[in-house]
Amino acid sequence: MTFMARHGLALVAAMAALIGHSLAAVPRARKTAALADHPERGDVPGWVMITLMSAVLVAALLALAGPALEAMFNQAMDTVGK
């Protein structure tokens, strides 16, 4: 495992823990009847969590697949350069 992959996974884990603790500390607003009935009202904390989890997943996959992608890129550049 390369330096980038080892430290990338540690960084992803640390960021996920930090995000989880940050979202847990956010006070939840009380729903009123007027806001609950509004059809355009979305679940903002849910969307934030989905977005952050997707970003963490992409970062983890990149950290794991980084060396293979780098090798493929170098091989392609060597082929084009000849």
C-alpha positions in Angstrom: 0.0 0.0 0.0 1.4 3.3 -1.0 2.0 6.3 1.3 -1.0 8.1 -0.3 -3.3 5.1 0.2 -2.4 4.6 3.9 -2.7 8.2 4.8 -5.7 8.7 2.6 -7.7 6.0 4.4 -6.7 7.5 7.8 -7.8 11.0 6.6 -11.1 9.6 5.3 -11.8 7.8 8.6 -10.9 11.0 10.6 -13.1 13.2 8.5 -16.0 10.7 8.7 -15.7 10.7 12.5 -15.6 14.5 12.6 -18.6 14.8 10.4 -20.6 12.3 12.4 -19.8 14.1 15.6 -20.6 17.5 14.1 -24.0 16.4 12.7 -24.9 14.8 16.0 -24.3 18.1 17.8 -26.6 20.1 15.5 -29.8 21.0 17.3 -33.0 19.8 15.6 -35.7 22.3 15.1 -39.2 21.4 16.3 -41.6 20.8 13.5 -44.7 22.9 13.5 -47.9 21.9 11.7 -47.4 24.6 9.1 -43.9 23.5 8.2 -44.7 19.8 8.3 -47.5 20.2 5.7 -45.5 22.1 3.2 -45.0 19.8 0.1 -41.6 21.5 -0.9 -40.0 21.0 2.5 -37.0 18.7 2.3 -34.9 16.7 4.7 -31.8 18.9 4.8 -29.8 16.9 7.4 -30.5 13.7 5.4 -29.3 15.2 2.2 -26.2 16.6 3.9 -25.4 13.1 5.3 -26.0 11.4 1.9 -23.7 14.0 0.2 -20.9 13.6 2.8 -21.2 9.8 2.8 -20.9 9.8 -1.0 -17.8 12.1 -0.8 -16.2 9.8 1.9 -16.9 6.7 -0.3 -15.3 8.3 -3.4 -12.3 9.3 -1.3 -11.9 5.8 0.1 -12.2 4.2 -3.3 -9.7 6.7 -4.7 -7.3 5.9 -1.9 -7.6 2.2 -2.5 -7.5 2.3 -6.3 -5.0 5.2 -6.6 -1.9 3.1 -7.3 -3.7 1.0 -10.0 -5.1 4.2 -11.6 -1.6 5.8 -11.5 0.0 2.7 -13.1 -2.7 2.7 -15.9 -2.2 6.4 -16.5 1.6 6.0 -16.7 1.3 3.0 -19.0 -1.0 5.0 -21.3 1.3 8.0 -21.4 4.3 5.7 -22.2 2.3 4.2 -25.1 1.3 7.6 -26.5 4.9 8.9 -26.1 6.4 6.2 -28.3 
